[in-house]
Amino acid sequence: MTQLTRDIVLQSMSPTPWEFSNQLLYKLCAQYPDHTDTGEVLAKILLIGRVYAAAIERRKNKQDDDQNDAFYIHTVAPTIQASQIDEWLYHARSVEPGTKESFTTLVNAHNNVTELFNKISGLDKRSLASKYLHFHVPKLFFIYDSRAAKAIRAFSYLLPRATRSDGIGDNEYRKFAEKCQHLVTICRTSFGLNLLPRHIDNLLLTAHASET
């Protein structure tokens, strides 16, 4: 259990040693938000995946002669370009974070990108999907991985149980995002602080460190 205090929340809102590298990825996705140019698609999926240890090249049926360069050029980029990802992102940017509509949009977009990445890799890529979407719409998408999923349990004494699935999205990510949204609300009502998804990730990193 991690005690949620104003100080620990303020700490989560302060710059970290990773701030500069994260800002480079935010700027990359802001400057090149679409998925029509092969080079831009390759840069974004490669850099986000590798920086965040969730590379799409880690796949189910990798052949010995299927080199990463060919895989990215002939499979990854064309599949992403042929998808509706720009429509999903356009809709995600149009909603107001924190609303019921935005939560539905968040979960549905994440599910769509997870399925897209599964089509490419043959593996569940909910972590990569969350990170890829986060850097494109940083005010909406929460960052998910095994560390964050474990860390959020440290605040279970504050958070209600996740609701049952109503048929939308990836259930694991939906439950995680629901709890993250509750944390945002608690921090706003208890401390008057408005946390973004990046701040929630920092908060979970702190909780994870204190639990290990």
C-alpha positions as CSV (number, residue, x, y, z in Angstrom):
1,M,0.0,0.0,0.0
2,T,1.3,3.5,-0.9
3,Q,0.0,6.5,1.0
4,L,-1.4,9.0,-1.4
5,T,-0.3,12.4,-0.2
6,R,-0.2,15.9,-1.8
7,D,3.6,15.7,-1.7
8,I,3.8,12.4,-3.6
9,V,1.3,13.7,-6.2
10,L,3.3,17.0,-6.6
11,Q,6.4,14.8,-7.1
12,S,4.6,12.9,-9.9
13,M,4.0,16.3,-11.6
14,S,7.7,17.3,-11.5
15,P,10.1,16.6,-14.4
16,T,12.0,13.4,-14.2
17,P,15.4,12.4,-15.8
18,W,13.3,10.9,-18.6
19,E,11.6,14.2,-19.4
20,F,13.9,15.1,-22.3
21,S,13.6,11.7,-24.1
22,N,9.9,11.7,-23.6
23,Q,9.6,15.2,-25.0
24,L,11.4,14.1,-28.2
25,L,8.8,11.4,-28.7
26,Y,5.9,13.8,-28.1
27,K,7.4,16.3,-30.6
28,L,7.9,13.5,-33.2
29,C,4.3,12.5,-33.0
30,A,3.0,16.1,-32.9
31,Q,5.1,17.0,-35.9
32,Y,4.2,13.9,-37.9
33,P,0.8,12.8,-36.6
34,D,-0.4,10.9,-39.6
35,H,0.3,7.4,-41.0
36,T,0.7,8.0,-44.8
37,D,4.5,8.4,-45.1
38,T,6.5,5.1,-44.7
39,G,9.5,6.8,-43.1
40,E,7.4,8.6,-40.6
41,V,5.5,5.5,-39.6
42,L,8.7,3.5,-39.3
43,A,10.3,6.2,-37.1
44,K,7.4,6.4,-34.7
45,I,6.7,2.7,-34.2
46,L,10.4,1.8,-34.0
47,L,11.5,4.6,-31.6
48,I,8.4,4.3,-29.2
49,G,8.6,0.5,-29.2
50,R,12.3,0.3,-28.5
51,V,12.5,3.1,-26.0
52,Y,9.6,1.6,-24.0
53,A,10.8,-2.0,-24.3
54,A,7.7,-3.0,-26.3
55,A,9.1,-3.4,-29.8
56,I,6.7,-4.8,-32.4
57,E,9.5,-6.9,-33.9
58,R,9.0,-9.3,-30.9
59,R,6.5,-11.6,-32.6
60,K,5.0,-15.1,-32.5
61,N,6.3,-16.7,-35.6
62,K,9.6,-15.0,-36.5
63,Q,11.4,-16.8,-39.3
64,D,15.2,-17.1,-39.4
65,D,15.3,-15.3,-42.8
66,D,12.7,-12.7,-41.7
67,Q,15.1,-9.9,-40.8
68,N,13.9,-6.9,-38.8
69,D,14.5,-4.4,-41.6
70,A,12.4,-6.4,-44.0
71,F,9.7,-7.0,-41.4
72,Y,9.4,-3.3,-40.7
73,I,9.4,-2.2,-44.3
74,H,7.3,-5.0,-45.9
75,T,4.9,-5.8,-43.0
76,V,4.8,-3.2,-40.2
77,A,4.6,0.0,-42.1
78,P,2.2,-1.2,-44.9
79,T,-0.2,-2.8,-42.4
80,I,-0.4,0.3,-40.3
81,Q,-0.8,2.6,-43.3
82,A,-3.6,0.4,-44.6
83,S,-5.5,0.6,-41.3
84,Q,-7.9,3.3,-40.0
85,I,-5.5,4.5,-37.4
86,D,-5.7,8.1,-38.4
87,E,-9.5,8.0,-38.1
88,W,-9.2,6.5,-34.6
89,L,-6.6,9.2,-33.6
90,Y,-8.7,12.0,-35.1
91,H,-11.7,11.0,-33.0
92,A,-9.5,10.6,-29.9
93,R,-8.2,14.1,-30.3
94,S,-11.7,15.5,-30.6
95,V,-13.0,14.4,-27.2
96,E,-12.7,16.0,-23.8
97,P,-10.6,13.9,-21.5
98,G,-12.4,12.8,-18.3
99,T,-15.8,12.4,-19.9
100,K,-17.8,9.2,-20.4
101,E,-17.5,9.7,-24.2
102,S,-13.8,10.1,-24.0
103,F,-13.4,7.0,-21.9
104,T,-15.3,5.0,-24.5
105,T,-13.2,6.5,-27.2
106,L,-10.0,5.7,-25.3
107,V,-10.9,2.1,-24.7
108,N,-12.2,1.5,-28.3
109,A,-9.1,3.1,-29.9
110,H,-6.8,1.1,-27.7
111,N,-8.6,-2.1,-28.6
112,N,-8.4,-1.2,-32.4
113,V,-4.7,-0.6,-32.2
114,T,-4.1,-3.7,-30.1
115,E,-5.8,-5.8,-32.7
116,L,-3.8,-4.0,-35.5
117,F,-0.5,-4.8,-33.7
118,N,-1.7,-8.4,-33.1
119,K,-2.3,-8.7,-36.9
120,I,1.3,-7.6,-37.4
121,S,3.0,-9.6,-34.7
122,G,0.7,-12.4,-33.7
123,L,1.0,-11.3,-30.1
124,D,-1.1,-9.2,-27.7
125,K,0.5,-5.8,-27.7
126,R,-1.7,-3.9,-25.3
127,S,1.3,-2.3,-23.7
128,L,2.8,-1.1,-27.0
129,A,-0.7,0.1,-28.2
130,S,-1.1,2.2,-25.0
131,K,2.3,3.8,-25.4
132,Y,1.9,4.4,-29.1
133,L,-1.5,6.1,-28.6
134,H,-0.2,8.0,-25.6
135,F,2.5,9.8,-27.5
136,H,-0.1,10.8,-30.2
137,V,-2.8,11.9,-27.8
138,P,-1.0,12.4,-24.4
139,K,-3.9,14.0,-22.6
140,L,-6.1,11.0,-23.2
141,F,-4.3,7.6,-23.1
142,F,-2.9,6.0,-20.0
143,I,0.4,4.1,-20.3
144,Y,-0.1,0.4,-19.5
145,D,2.5,-2.3,-18.9
146,S,3.0,-5.1,-16.3
147,R,4.8,-2.7,-13.9
148,A,2.0,-0.1,-14.0
149,A,-0.7,-2.9,-13.7
150,K,1.1,-4.1,-10.5
151,A,1.8,-0.7,-9.1
152,I,-1.8,0.5,-9.3
153,R,-2.7,-2.2,-6.7
154,A,-0.8,-0.1,-4.2
155,F,-3.8,2.3,-4.3
156,S,-6.5,-0.4,-4.2
157,Y,-7.6,0.9,-0.7
158,L,-8.7,4.1,-2.5
159,L,-10.1,2.8,-5.7
160,P,-13.4,1.1,-6.3
161,R,-13.5,-2.2,-8.0
162,A,-13.5,-2.0,-11.8
163,T,-16.9,-2.3,-13.4
164,R,-17.8,-5.3,-15.4
165,S,-17.1,-5.1,-19.1
166,D,-20.0,-3.7,-21.2
167,G,-18.5,-5.2,-24.3
168,I,-16.1,-2.5,-25.3
169,G,-12.4,-2.8,-25.7
170,D,-9.7,-4.9,-24.2
171,N,-10.9,-5.8,-20.8
172,E,-7.5,-5.7,-19.1
173,Y,-6.7,-2.2,-20.4
174,R,-10.3,-1.0,-19.7
175,K,-10.0,-2.0,-16.0
176,F,-6.6,-0.4,-15.8
177,A,-7.7,2.9,-17.4
178,E,-10.8,3.0,-15.3
179,K,-8.7,2.9,-12.1
180,C,-6.3,5.5,-13.5
181,Q,-9.2,7.8,-14.2
182,H,-10.4,7.3,-10.6
183,L,-6.9,8.3,-9.4
184,V,-7.1,11.5,-11.5
185,T,-10.5,12.3,-9.9
186,I,-9.2,11.6,-6.4
187,C,-6.2,13.9,-6.9
188,R,-8.3,16.7,-8.2
189,T,-11.0,16.5,-5.5
190,S,-8.6,15.8,-2.6
191,F,-5.6,18.1,-3.5
192,G,-6.9,20.4,-6.3
193,L,-4.3,19.0,-8.7
194,N,-5.1,18.0,-12.3
195,L,-3.0,15.0,-13.3
196,L,-2.3,14.0,-16.9
197,P,-1.7,10.4,-18.0
198,R,2.1,11.1,-17.8
199,H,1.7,12.2,-14.2
200,I,-0.2,9.0,-13.4
201,D,2.6,7.0,-14.9
202,N,5.1,8.9,-12.8
203,L,2.9,8.2,-9.7
204,L,2.8,4.5,-10.5
205,L,6.6,4.4,-11.0
206,T,7.0,5.9,-7.5
207,A,4.5,3.3,-6.1
208,H,6.3,0.5,-7.8
209,A,9.6,1.6,-6.5
210,S,8.3,1.8,-2.9
211,E,6.8,-1.7,-3.2
212,T,10.0,-3.4,-4.4
